[in-house]
Amino acid sequence: MNRQSSALTVVVAAFALLLIGSVAFAAPLPDYRGDRISTQGTVTSMTRVGDQVRVELNHGSYAYFVPVSLVGSRDIRLGDQVRIGGTVNGDNVNADYIAFSGEPRYTRDPAYRSVPFGSSGWMSGTVTRLHQHYHYIEMRDDATGLPVKVDVRTMDEKRSVNVWRTRAGDHISVLGSWENRDTFQANRIEY
């Protein structure tokens, strides 16, 4: 009896650990923010506004407000290739990260987190394949390096880029949510 009781206790404890582990896996990371975007582009417009620089990139959908203190000794110039990270507020992004092309920091925003399953937000990555006939694209997520299937059938085409003009190697940011464990449903796509 004592051996059966011990074996049952071990099985119940293992099941409890498995259950707790799966709940922890499904829960959003504490530092994940659904309103955070990390995007790359070419500076097409810039204006000094107090202690910030208002920057527009070649995809033109948002105005990025970059604090002058973030830029440091480097100036932002028209034509610069930059990565900007920050939180979306309407048509503006309050930047807390900027990196210039050629810098090691340009390849990845350290504050960017992938969208956890069950959540919605901005996912950033590099296009790997287009499947126009099936209405989805494949991309490699910046945070995890894993491939993600992005469903574009119900995307807002007026506020998004033309995804069929993207090419493998283009960097995009996708606003959406998980349709299922292997497909991310796009609401909007930006360069």
Residue pairs with C-beta under 8 A, 6 or more apart in sequence:
26 116
26 117
26 118
27 116
28 116
28 118
28 119
29 113
29 116
31 111
31 113
32 113
32 115
32 116
32 119
32 121
33 87
33 113
33 121
34 115
34 119
34 120
34 121
34 122
35 87
35 88
35 89
35 121
35 122
36 85
36 86
36 87
36 88
36 111
36 112
36 113
36 121
36 122
37 62
37 85
37 86
37 87
37 88
37 93
37 122
37 124
37 173
37 175
37 190
38 83
38 84
38 85
38 97
38 109
38 111
38 112
38 122
38 124
38 142
38 173
39 57
39 59
39 83
39 84
39 85
39 124
39 171
39 173
39 190
39 191
40 81
40 82
40 83
40 84
40 106
40 171
40 191
41 57
41 58
41 59
41 81
41 82
41 84
41 191
42 57
42 58
42 79
42 80
42 81
42 82
43 55
43 56
43 57
43 76
43 77
43 78
43 79
43 80
43 82
44 56
44 57
44 58
44 60
44 78
45 54
45 55
45 56
45 78
46 53
46 54
46 55
46 56
46 76
46 77
46 78
47 53
47 54
48 54
48 68
49 65
51 67
51 68
51 69
52 65
52 66
52 67
52 68
53 65
53 66
53 68
53 71
53 76
54 63
54 64
54 65
55 63
55 64
55 65
55 66
55 76
55 82
55 84
55 95
56 62
56 63
56 64
57 64
57 82
57 84
57 191
58 191
59 161
59 190
59 191
61 91
61 159
61 190
62 88
62 91
62 92
62 93
62 190
63 91
63 92
63 93
64 84
64 86
64 92
64 93
64 95
65 86
65 92
65 93
65 94
65 95
66 76
66 84
66 95
66 98
67 95
67 96
70 95
70 96
70 97
70 98
71 98
74 100
76 82
76 98
80 100
80 101
81 100
81 101
81 106
82 98
82 99
82 100
82 101
82 106
83 97
83 98
83 99
83 105
83 106
83 107
83 109
84 93
84 95
84 97
84 98
85 95
85 96
85 97
85 98
85 109
85 111
85 112
86 93
86 94
86 95
86 96
86 97
87 93
87 94
87 96
88 122
96 111
97 109
97 110
97 111
99 105
99 106
99 109
100 106
108 142
109 124
109 142
112 124
112 142
112 143
113 143
114 123
114 141
114 142
114 143
114 144
115 121
115 122
115 123
115 176
115 177
115 178
115 184
117 178
117 181
118 178
119 177
119 178
120 175
120 176
120 177
120 178
121 175
121 177
122 173
122 174
122 175
123 139
123 141
123 148
123 173
123 174
123 176
123 184
124 141
124 142
124 143
124 171
124 172
124 173
124 174
125 139
125 140
125 141
125 142
125 148
125 171
125 172
125 174
126 139
126 140
126 142
126 169
126 170
126 171
126 172
127 137
127 138
127 139
127 166
127 167
127 168
127 169
127 170
127 171
127 172
128 138
128 139
128 140
128 147
128 168
129 137
129 138
129 168
130 137
130 138
130 163
130 164
130 166
130 167
130 168
131 137
131 138
132 164
135 151
135 152
135 153
136 149
136 150
136 151
136 152
136 153
136 183
137 149
137 150
137 152
137 163
137 166
138 147
138 148
138 149
138 150
139 147
139 148
139 150
139 172
139 174
140 146
140 147
140 148
141 147
141 148
148 184
149 182
149 183
149 184
150 174
150 176
150 183
150 184
150 186
150 189
151 179
151 183
151 184
151 185
151 186
152 163
152 186
152 189
154 185
154 186
154 187
155 163
155 186
155 187
155 188
155 189
156 187
156 188
159 188
160 186
160 188
160 189
160 190
161 172
161 189
161 190
161 191
163 172
163 189
166 172
166 191
170 191
171 191
172 189
172 190
172 191
173 189
173 190
173 191
174 184
174 186
174 188
174 189
174 190
175 186
175 187
175 188
175 189
175 190
176 184
176 185
176 186
176 187
176 188
177 184
177 185
177 187
178 184
178 185
179 185
